[in-house]
Amino acid sequence: MTYLFGVAIMIGITMLWMRLRGTLIPSTGFAVLHGIFAVVALVIIIATVADGGARSTHLAAAMILFSIATLGGLILFLGYHIRKRPLPLALMWAHGILALIAFFWMVT
């Protein structure tokens, strides 16, 4: 699951970089791949925590933070990307920073 989130993070950083360089709506392919990797990893975390296999409360806390970040991602994709509206940088930063916090919390 760590590798899945790692790939999702790298794709997310690429999309943020594209947005900062002036692309108002990054590639839909990147957005879909980013979402697939992140959601599959989140489902694995949820299953692990639900099964009682969480090695600590860190994984459960990371699951909550990733779930909140997922809501931000859904807003970005469904509210802006699909409608071909420029992605708001503030929401992109908040989504990414929250996911990074969750990732580092998960691996510690």
N, CA, C and O atoms as CSV, one atom per row, in Angstrom:
chain,resi,resn,atom,element,x,y,z
A,1,MET,N,N,0.814,-1.191,0.000
A,1,MET,CA,C,0.000,0.000,0.000
A,1,MET,C,C,0.859,1.256,0.000
A,1,MET,O,O,0.468,2.279,-0.561
A,2,THR,N,N,2.040,1.178,0.635
A,2,THR,CA,C,2.935,2.332,0.660
A,2,THR,C,C,3.365,2.698,-0.760
A,2,THR,O,O,3.439,3.875,-1.110
A,3,TYR,N,N,3.645,1.682,-1.569
A,3,TYR,CA,C,4.052,1.952,-2.949
A,3,TYR,C,C,2.913,2.569,-3.757
A,3,TYR,O,O,3.141,3.448,-4.589
A,4,LEU,N,N,1.700,2.112,-3.512
A,4,LEU,CA,C,0.553,2.676,-4.228
A,4,LEU,C,C,0.390,4.152,-3.903
A,4,LEU,O,O,0.192,4.977,-4.795
A,5,PHE,N,N,0.475,4.481,-2.609
A,5,PHE,CA,C,0.394,5.892,-2.236
A,5,PHE,C,C,1.583,6.673,-2.786
A,5,PHE,O,O,1.436,7.833,-3.172
A,6,GLY,N,N,2.757,6.050,-2.825
A,6,GLY,CA,C,3.936,6.716,-3.383
A,6,GLY,C,C,3.732,7.097,-4.838
A,6,GLY,O,O,4.080,8.204,-5.248
A,7,VAL,N,N,3.171,6.187,-5.620
A,7,VAL,CA,C,2.890,6.483,-7.032
A,7,VAL,C,C,1.830,7.582,-7.132
A,7,VAL,O,O,1.958,8.498,-7.945
A,8,ALA,N,N,0.789,7.491,-6.311
A,8,ALA,CA,C,-0.260,8.525,-6.324
A,8,ALA,C,C,0.333,9.890,-5.977
A,8,ALA,O,O,-0.037,10.899,-6.578
A,9,ILE,N,N,1.249,9.924,-5.012
A,9,ILE,CA,C,1.879,11.187,-4.618
A,9,ILE,C,C,2.710,11.755,-5.765
A,9,ILE,O,O,2.651,12.954,-6.039
A,10,MET,N,N,3.480,10.905,-6.435
A,10,MET,CA,C,4.301,11.389,-7.543
A,10,MET,C,C,3.435,11.943,-8.688
A,10,MET,O,O,3.772,12.967,-9.283
A,11,ILE,N,N,2.345,11.276,-8.984
A,11,ILE,CA,C,1.439,11.773,-10.027
A,11,ILE,C,C,0.804,13.092,-9.572
A,11,ILE,O,O,0.663,14.026,-10.362
A,12,GLY,N,N,0.424,13.160,-8.293
A,12,GLY,CA,C,-0.157,14.396,-7.762
A,12,GLY,C,C,0.815,15.563,-7.822
A,12,GLY,O,O,0.430,16.678,-8.173
A,13,ILE,N,N,2.077,15.311,-7.480
A,13,ILE,CA,C,3.095,16.364,-7.559
A,13,ILE,C,C,3.270,16.815,-9.013
A,13,ILE,O,O,3.446,18.004,-9.280
A,14,THR,N,N,3.222,15.880,-9.933
A,14,THR,CA,C,3.328,16.216,-11.356
A,14,THR,C,C,2.170,17.113,-11.778
A,14,THR,O,O,2.374,18.089,-12.501
A,15,MET,N,N,0.951,16.790,-11.331
A,15,MET,CA,C,-0.210,17.615,-11.703
A,15,MET,C,C,-0.117,19.003,-11.066
A,15,MET,O,O,-0.471,19.997,-11.700
A,16,LEU,N,N,0.357,19.080,-9.817
A,16,LEU,CA,C,0.527,20.390,-9.180
A,16,LEU,C,C,1.564,21.207,-9.939
A,16,LEU,O,O,1.371,22.399,-10.176
A,17,TRP,N,N,2.659,20.567,-10.317
A,17,TRP,CA,C,3.693,21.258,-11.078
A,17,TRP,C,C,3.132,21.779,-12.401
A,17,TRP,O,O,3.425,22.906,-12.801
A,18,MET,N,N,2.328,20.960,-13.079
A,18,MET,CA,C,1.702,21.386,-14.331
A,18,MET,C,C,0.812,22.609,-14.099
A,18,MET,O,O,0.818,23.558,-14.883
A,19,ARG,N,N,0.053,22.563,-13.015
A,19,ARG,CA,C,-0.859,23.676,-12.693
A,19,ARG,C,C,-0.066,24.944,-12.382
A,19,ARG,O,O,-0.443,26.034,-12.811
A,20,LEU,N,N,1.025,24.805,-11.643
A,20,LEU,CA,C,1.855,25.965,-11.300
A,20,LEU,C,C,2.549,26.545,-12.530
A,20,LEU,O,O,2.876,27.732,-12.559
A,21,ARG,N,N,2.771,25.717,-13.535
A,21,ARG,CA,C,3.419,26.170,-14.770
A,21,ARG,C,C,2.418,26.757,-15.766
A,21,ARG,O,O,2.803,27.158,-16.865
A,22,GLY,N,N,1.129,26.811,-15.388
A,22,GLY,CA,C,0.165,27.493,-16.236
A,22,GLY,C,C,-0.903,26.628,-16.875
A,22,GLY,O,O,-1.824,27.153,-17.501
A,23,THR,N,N,-0.803,25.303,-16.732
A,23,THR,CA,C,-1.850,24.435,-17.271
A,23,THR,C,C,-3.036,24.487,-16.309
A,23,THR,O,O,-2.944,23.980,-15.191
A,24,LEU,N,N,-4.135,25.089,-16.726
A,24,LEU,CA,C,-5.270,25.278,-15.826
A,24,LEU,C,C,-5.946,23.971,-15.438
A,24,LEU,O,O,-6.454,23.828,-14.326
A,25,ILE,N,N,-5.949,23.007,-16.381
A,25,ILE,CA,C,-6.569,21.702,-16.115
A,25,ILE,C,C,-5.567,20.623,-16.538
A,25,ILE,O,O,-5.393,20.375,-17.731
A,26,PRO,N,N,-4.913,19.986,-15.573
A,26,PRO,CA,C,-3.946,18.933,-15.924
A,26,PRO,C,C,-4.627,17.778,-16.670
A,26,PRO,O,O,-5.854,17.685,-16.715
A,27,SER,N,N,-3.823,16.928,-17.235
A,27,SER,CA,C,-4.287,15.792,-18.024
A,27,SER,C,C,-5.305,14.938,-17.263
A,27,SER,O,O,-5.098,14.606,-16.095
A,28,THR,N,N,-6.390,14.591,-17.928
A,28,THR,CA,C,-7.397,13.723,-17.322
A,28,THR,C,C,-6.812,12.347,-17.027
A,28,THR,O,O,-7.165,11.727,-16.024
A,29,GLY,N,N,-5.928,11.868,-17.883
A,29,GLY,CA,C,-5.280,10.587,-17.642
A,29,GLY,C,C,-4.493,10.584,-16.348
A,29,GLY,O,O,-4.563,9.627,-15.577
A,30,PHE,N,N,-3.733,11.666,-16.101
A,30,PHE,CA,C,-3.008,11.784,-14.837
A,30,PHE,C,C,-3.973,11.784,-13.658
A,30,PHE,O,O,-3.738,11.112,-12.654
A,31,ALA,N,N,-5.060,12.542,-13.784
A,31,ALA,CA,C,-6.016,12.648,-12.685
A,31,ALA,C,C,-6.659,11.298,-12.364
A,31,ALA,O,O,-6.823,10.942,-11.198
A,32,VAL,N,N,-7.019,10.556,-13.405
A,32,VAL,CA,C,-7.650,9.249,-13.200
A,32,VAL,C,C,-6.655,8.264,-12.591
A,32,VAL,O,O,-7.001,7.540,-11.658
A,33,LEU,N,N,-5.429,8.225,-13.102
A,33,LEU,CA,C,-4.413,7.333,-12.534
A,33,LEU,C,C,-4.127,7.673,-11.063
A,33,LEU,O,O,-4.019,6.784,-10.218
A,34,HIS,N,N,-4.007,8.958,-10.781
A,34,HIS,CA,C,-3.781,9.424,-9.411
A,34,HIS,C,C,-4.895,8.917,-8.500
A,34,HIS,O,O,-4.634,8.393,-7.417
A,35,GLY,N,N,-6.121,9.076,-8.941
A,35,GLY,CA,C,-7.269,8.631,-8.152
A,35,GLY,C,C,-7.307,7.118,-7.973
A,35,GLY,O,O,-7.606,6.633,-6.882
A,36,ILE,N,N,-7.011,6.377,-9.017
A,36,ILE,CA,C,-7.045,4.909,-8.925
A,36,ILE,C,C,-6.017,4.411,-7.910
A,36,ILE,O,O,-6.344,3.610,-7.035
A,37,PHE,N,N,-4.777,4.883,-8.027
A,37,PHE,CA,C,-3.743,4.445,-7.086
A,37,PHE,C,C,-4.105,4.817,-5.649
A,37,PHE,O,O,-3.948,4.010,-4.733
A,38,ALA,N,N,-4.589,6.038,-5.460
A,38,ALA,CA,C,-4.919,6.489,-4.105
A,38,ALA,C,C,-6.102,5.715,-3.525
A,38,ALA,O,O,-6.066,5.325,-2.357
A,39,VAL,N,N,-7.132,5.490,-4.309
A,39,VAL,CA,C,-8.318,4.796,-3.795
A,39,VAL,C,C,-8.018,3.329,-3.497
A,39,VAL,O,O,-8.482,2.800,-2.487
A,40,VAL,N,N,-7.253,2.668,-4.357
A,40,VAL,CA,C,-6.899,1.275,-4.084
A,40,VAL,C,C,-6.102,1.174,-2.783
A,40,VAL,O,O,-6.352,0.288,-1.966
A,41,ALA,N,N,-5.148,2.077,-2.591
A,41,ALA,CA,C,-4.365,2.077,-1.352
A,41,ALA,C,C,-5.247,2.375,-0.145
A,41,ALA,O,O,-5.079,1.760,0.908
A,42,LEU,N,N,-6.187,3.313,-0.285
A,42,LEU,CA,C,-7.086,3.636,0.821
A,42,LEU,C,C,-7.970,2.443,1.171
A,42,LEU,O,O,-8.207,2.178,2.349
A,43,VAL,N,N,-8.458,1.725,0.171
A,43,VAL,CA,C,-9.280,0.533,0.430
A,43,VAL,C,C,-8.458,-0.516,1.186
A,43,VAL,O,O,-8.982,-1.174,2.085
A,44,ILE,N,N,-7.192,-0.677,0.839
A,44,ILE,CA,C,-6.331,-1.623,1.560
A,44,ILE,C,C,-6.145,-1.191,3.010
A,44,ILE,O,O,-6.179,-2.025,3.915
A,45,ILE,N,N,-5.948,0.106,3.237
A,45,ILE,CA,C,-5.812,0.600,4.618
A,45,ILE,C,C,-7.102,0.358,5.390
A,45,ILE,O,O,-7.060,-0.112,6.527
A,46,ILE,N,N,-8.239,0.670,4.795
A,46,ILE,CA,C,-9.524,0.482,5.474
A,46,ILE,C,C,-9.715,-0.993,5.826
A,46,ILE,O,O,-10.140,-1.312,6.937
A,47,ALA,N,N,-9.406,-1.887,4.897
A,47,ALA,CA,C,-9.545,-3.326,5.158
A,47,ALA,C,C,-8.602,-3.767,6.276
A,47,ALA,O,O,-8.980,-4.575,7.124
A,48,THR,N,N,-7.391,-3.246,6.280
A,48,THR,CA,C,-6.417,-3.610,7.317
A,48,THR,C,C,-6.862,-3.137,8.687
A,48,THR,O,O,-6.790,-3.882,9.664
A,49,VAL,N,N,-7.321,-1.901,8.756
A,49,VAL,CA,C,-7.783,-1.358,10.044
A,49,VAL,C,C,-9.040,-2.092,10.499
A,49,VAL,O,O,-9.170,-2.413,11.681
A,50,ALA,N,N,-9.967,-2.363,9.581
A,50,ALA,CA,C,-11.215,-3.055,9.941
A,50,ALA,C,C,-10.949,-4.484,10.401
A,50,ALA,O,O,-11.677,-5.018,11.238
A,51,ASP,N,N,-9.907,-5.100,9.854
A,51,ASP,CA,C,-9.564,-6.470,10.216
A,51,ASP,C,C,-8.808,-6.537,11.547
A,51,ASP,O,O,-8.536,-7.620,12.063
A,52,GLY,N,N,-8.479,-5.385,12.083
A,52,GLY,CA,C,-7.746,-5.350,13.351
A,52,GLY,C,C,-6.260,-5.556,13.158
A,52,GLY,O,O,-5.540,-5.800,14.126
A,53,GLY,N,N,-5.791,-5.463,11.939
A,53,GLY,CA,C,-4.387,-5.687,11.663
A,53,GLY,C,C,-3.534,-4.439,11.725
A,53,GLY,O,O,-2.359,-4.468,11.360
A,54,ALA,N,N,-4.107,-3.358,12.179
A,54,ALA,CA,C,-3.340,-2.118,12.264
A,54,ALA,C,C,-2.246,-2.271,13.307
A,54,ALA,O,O,-2.515,-2.659,14.444
A,55,ARG,N,N,-1.008,-1.965,12.922
A,55,ARG,CA,C,0.113,-2.138,13.836
A,55,ARG,C,C,0.130,-1.094,14.931
A,55,ARG,O,O,0.810,-1.255,15.945
A,56,SER,N,N,-0.611,-0.036,14.730
A,56,SER,CA,C,-0.701,1.011,15.747
A,56,SER,C,C,-1.864,1.925,15.402
A,56,SER,O,O,-2.549,1.742,14.396
A,57,THR,N,N,-2.062,2.894,16.246
A,57,THR,CA,C,-3.103,3.871,15.954
A,57,THR,C,C,-2.680,4.797,14.820
A,57,THR,O,O,-3.508,5.532,14.281
A,58,HIS,N,N,-1.387,4.770,14.449
A,58,HIS,CA,C,-0.925,5.608,13.343
A,58,HIS,C,C,-1.640,5.254,12.043
A,58,HIS,O,O,-2.014,6.145,11.280
A,59,LEU,N,N,-1.827,3.982,11.790
A,59,LEU,CA,C,-2.489,3.565,10.556
A,59,LEU,C,C,-3.951,4.007,10.545
A,59,LEU,O,O,-4.463,4.438,9.512
A,60,ALA,N,N,-4.620,3.900,11.688
A,60,ALA,CA,C,-6.017,4.342,11.769
A,60,ALA,C,C,-6.113,5.857,11.581
A,60,ALA,O,O,-7.016,6.346,10.901
A,61,ALA,N,N,-5.189,6.590,12.177
A,61,ALA,CA,C,-5.198,8.049,12.014
A,61,ALA,C,C,-4.893,8.425,10.566
A,61,ALA,O,O,-5.514,9.333,10.014
A,62,ALA,N,N,-3.942,7.730,9.955
A,62,ALA,CA,C,-3.626,7.993,8.553
A,62,ALA,C,C,-4.834,7.697,7.670
A,62,ALA,O,O,-5.094,8.421,6.709
A,63,MET,N,N,-5.568,6.645,7.991
A,63,MET,CA,C,-6.765,6.299,7.230
A,63,MET,C,C,-7.777,7.456,7.270
A,63,MET,O,O,-8.375,7.799,6.250
A,64,ILE,N,N,-7.958,8.041,8.439
A,64,ILE,CA,C,-8.899,9.162,8.576
A,64,ILE,C,C,-8.422,10.348,7.742
A,64,ILE,O,O,-9.209,10.961,7.021
A,65,LEU,N,N,-7.124,10.671,7.843
A,65,LEU,CA,C,-6.600,11.814,7.082
A,65,LEU,C,C,-6.667,11.561,5.578
A,65,LEU,O,O,-7.010,12.463,4.813
A,66,PHE,N,N,-6.343,10.350,5.152
A,66,PHE,CA,C,-6.455,10.016,3.727
A,66,PHE,C,C,-7.910,10.111,3.259
A,66,PHE,O,O,-8.173,10.536,2.134
A,67,SER,N,N,-8.847,9.719,4.112
A,67,SER,CA,C,-10.269,9.811,3.751
A,67,SER,C,C,-10.689,11.256,3.545
A,67,SER,O,O,-11.442,11.566,2.621
A,68,ILE,N,N,-10.203,12.138,4.405
A,68,ILE,CA,C,-10.512,13.567,4.252
A,68,ILE,C,C,-9.872,14.104,2.970
A,68,ILE,O,O,-10.492,14.862,2.224
A,69,ALA,N,N,-8.618,13.699,2.726
A,69,ALA,CA,C,-7.944,14.131,1.497
A,69,ALA,C,C,-8.692,13.629,0.261
A,69,ALA,O,O,-8.743,14.310,-0.763
A,70,THR,N,N,-9.270,12.430,0.369
A,70,THR,CA,C,-10.048,11.872,-0.743
A,70,THR,C,C,-11.247,12.765,-1.075
A,70,THR,O,O,-11.574,12.963,-2.245
A,71,LEU,N,N,-11.889,13.295,-0.050
A,71,LEU,CA,C,-13.013,14.214,-0.298
A,71,LEU,C,C,-12.547,15.441,-1.082
A,71,LEU,O,O,-13.227,15.896,-2.002
A,72,GLY,N,N,-11.381,15.969,-0.708
A,72,GLY,CA,C,-10.824,17.104,-1.453
A,72,GLY,C,C,-10.535,16.731,-2.897
A,72,GLY,O,O,-10.776,17.518,-3.812
A,73,GLY,N,N,-10.012,15.514,-3.096
A,73,GLY,CA,C,-9.746,15.044,-4.453
A,73,GLY,C,C,-11.014,14.890,-5.278
A,73,GLY,O,O,-11.038,15.212,-6.466
A,74,LEU,N,N,-12.061,14.397,-4.640
A,74,LEU,CA,C,-13.342,14.271,-5.343
A,74,LEU,C,C,-13.890,15.638,-5.737
A,74,LEU,O,O,-14.425,15.805,-6.833
A,75,ILE,N,N,-13.757,16.605,-4.850
A,75,ILE,CA,C,-14.207,17.966,-5.171
A,75,ILE,C,C,-13.409,18.511,-6.351
A,75,ILE,O,O,-13.972,19.102,-7.272
A,76,LEU,N,N,-12.086,18.306,-6.314
A,76,LEU,CA,C,-11.255,18.782,-7.422
A,76,LEU,C,C,-11.652,18.125,-8.741
A,76,LEU,O,O,-11.776,18.798,-9.764
A,77,PHE,N,N,-11.849,16.812,-8.710
A,77,PHE,CA,C,-12.130,16.097,-9.959
A,77,PHE,C,C,-13.541,16.338,-10.457
A,77,PHE,O,O,-13.739,16.706,-11.614
A,78,LEU,N,N,-14.524,16.133,-9.591
A,78,LEU,CA,C,-15.923,16.250,-10.029
A,78,LEU,C,C,-16.395,17.696,-10.132
A,78,LEU,O,O,-17.202,18.027,-11.000
A,79,GLY,N,N,-15.900,18.546,-9.262
A,79,GLY,CA,C,-16.358,19.934,-9.255
A,79,GLY,C,C,-15.636,20.832,-10.234
A,79,GLY,O,O,-16.185,21.840,-10.678
A,80,TYR,N,N,-14.397,20.472,-10.578
A,80,TYR,CA,C,-13.605,21.345,-11.436
A,80,TYR,C,C,-13.098,20.635,-12.695
A,80,TYR,O,O,-13.355,21.084,-13.812
A,81,HIS,N,N,-12.392,19.546,-12.511
A,81,HIS,CA,C,-11.739,18.895,-13.648
A,81,HIS,C,C,-12.752,18.444,-14.713
A,81,HIS,O,O,-12.595,18.765,-15.891
A,82,ILE,N,N,-13.771,17.716,-14.308
A,82,ILE,CA,C,-14.781,17.221,-15.249
A,82,ILE,C,C,-15.506,18.369,-15.943
A,82,ILE,O,O,-15.864,18.270,-17.117
A,83,ARG,N,N,-15.718,19.450,-15.215
A,83,ARG,CA,C,-16.438,20.608,-15.777
A,83,ARG,C,C,-15.517,21.550,-16.548
A,83,ARG,O,O,-15.937,22.606,-17.022
A,84,LYS,N,N,-14.224,21.136,-16.665
A,84,LYS,CA,C,-13.235,21.930,-17.400
A,84,LYS,C,C,-13.068,23.330,-16.815
A,84,LYS,O,O,-12.891,24.308,-17.541
A,85,ARG,N,N,-13.129,23.402,-15.484
A,85,ARG,CA,C,-12.882,24.661,-14.778
A,85,ARG,C,C,-11.477,24.611,-14.188
A,85,ARG,O,O,-11.038,23.548,-13.750
A,86,PRO,N,N,-10.768,25.728,-14.166
A,86,PRO,CA,C,-9.412,25.730,-13.608
A,86,PRO,C,C,-9.406,25.214,-12.165
A,86,PRO,O,O,-10.249,25.596,-11.353
A,87,LEU,N,N,-8.446,24.343,-11.864
A,87,LEU,CA,C,-8.364,23.786,-10.519
A,87,LEU,C,C,-7.854,24.853,-9.557
A,87,LEU,O,O,-6.833,25.485,-9.827
A,88,PRO,N,N,-8.549,25.064,-8.434
A,88,PRO,CA,C,-8.112,26.082,-7.475
A,88,PRO,C,C,-6.837,25.632,-6.757
A,88,PRO,O,O,-6.782,24.551,-6.170
A,89,LEU,N,N,-5.822,26.485,-6.820
A,89,LEU,CA,C,-4.540,26.138,-6.214
A,89,LEU,C,C,-4.646,25.904,-4.711
A,89,LEU,O,O,-3.985,25.009,-4.184
A,90,ALA,N,N,-5.455,26.682,-4.019
A,90,ALA,CA,C,-5.572,26.516,-2.566
A,90,ALA,C,C,-6.080,25.122,-2.216
A,90,ALA,O,O,-5.581,24.494,-1.283
A,91,LEU,N,N,-7.066,24.642,-2.958
A,91,LEU,CA,C,-7.602,23.302,-2.694
A,91,LEU,C,C,-6.598,22.229,-3.104
A,91,LEU,O,O,-6.486,21.201,-2.437
A,92,MET,N,N,-5.875,22.455,-4.183
A,92,MET,CA,C,-4.842,21.503,-4.588
A,92,MET,C,C,-3.762,21.381,-3.515
A,92,MET,O,O,-3.347,20.276,-3.165
A,93,TRP,N,N,-3.312,22.524,-2.996
A,93,TRP,CA,C,-2.300,22.510,-1.933
A,93,TRP,C,C,-2.843,21.824,-0.684
A,93,TRP,O,O,-2.157,20.985,-0.099
A,94,ALA,N,N,-4.054,22.162,-0.268
A,94,ALA,CA,C,-4.631,21.563,0.945
A,94,ALA,C,C,-4.760,20.049,0.783
A,94,ALA,O,O,-4.413,19.296,1.693
A,95,HIS,N,N,-5.254,19.606,-0.362
A,95,HIS,CA,C,-5.411,18.175,-0.656
A,95,HIS,C,C,-4.056,17.465,-0.576
A,95,HIS,O,O,-3.926,16.416,0.056
A,96,GLY,N,N,-3.066,18.050,-1.219
A,96,GLY,CA,C,-1.744,17.434,-1.260
A,96,GLY,C,C,-1.041,17.419,0.087
A,96,GLY,O,O,-0.454,16.407,0.471
A,97,ILE,N,N,-1.094,18.517,0.797
A,97,ILE,CA,C,-0.420,18.586,2.101
A,97,ILE,C,C,-1.065,17.620,3.081
A,97,ILE,O,O,-0.363,16.940,3.829
A,98,LEU,N,N,-2.388,17.549,3.087
A,98,LEU,CA,C,-3.068,16.612,3.974
A,98,LEU,C,C,-2.694,15.168,3.637
A,98,LEU,O,O,-2.470,14.361,4.538
A,99,ALA,N,N,-2.627,14.841,2.356
A,99,ALA,CA,C,-2.246,13.486,1.953
A,99,ALA,C,C,-0.798,13.183,2.338
A,99,ALA,O,O,-0.490,12.068,2.761
A,100,LEU,N,N,0.090,14.167,2.196
A,100,LEU,CA,C,1.488,13.953,2.593
A,100,LEU,C,C,1.621,13.748,4.102
A,100,LEU,O,O,2.392,12.900,4.551
A,101,ILE,N,N,0.874,14.520,4.876
A,101,ILE,CA,C,0.881,14.327,6.329
A,101,ILE,C,C,0.413,12.918,6.670
A,101,ILE,O,O,1.020,12.238,7.497
A,102,ALA,N,N,-0.665,12.485,6.033
A,102,ALA,CA,C,-1.187,11.135,6.275
A,102,ALA,C,C,-0.161,10.076,5.873
A,102,ALA,O,O,0.017,9.080,6.573
A,103,PHE,N,N,0.512,10.296,4.743
A,103,PHE,CA,C,1.506,9.334,4.272
A,103,PHE,C,C,2.649,9.193,5.273
A,103,PHE,O,O,3.027,8.080,5.639
A,104,PHE,N,N,3.200,10.327,5.715
A,104,PHE,CA,C,4.303,10.262,6.661
A,104,PHE,C,C,3.870,9.714,8.014
A,104,PHE,O,O,4.639,9.044,8.701
A,105,TRP,N,N,2.630,10.008,8.385
A,105,TRP,CA,C,2.102,9.450,9.631
A,105,TRP,C,C,1.961,7.931,9.505
A,105,TRP,O,O,2.189,7.198,10.467
A,106,MET,N,N,1.587,7.470,8.322
A,106,MET,CA,C,1.399,6.039,8.088
A,106,MET,C,C,2.731,5.271,8.166
A,106,MET,O,O,2.788,4.168,8.710
A,107,VAL,N,N,3.787,5.865,7.622
A,107,VAL,CA,C,5.063,5.142,7.556
A,107,VAL,C,C,5.903,5.259,8.817
A,107,VAL,O,O,6.935,4.598,8.934
A,108,THR,N,N,5.479,6.090,9.763
A,108,THR,CA,C,6.252,6.194,11.019
A,108,THR,C,C,5.729,5.248,12.067
A,108,THR,O,O,6.259,5.203,13.178
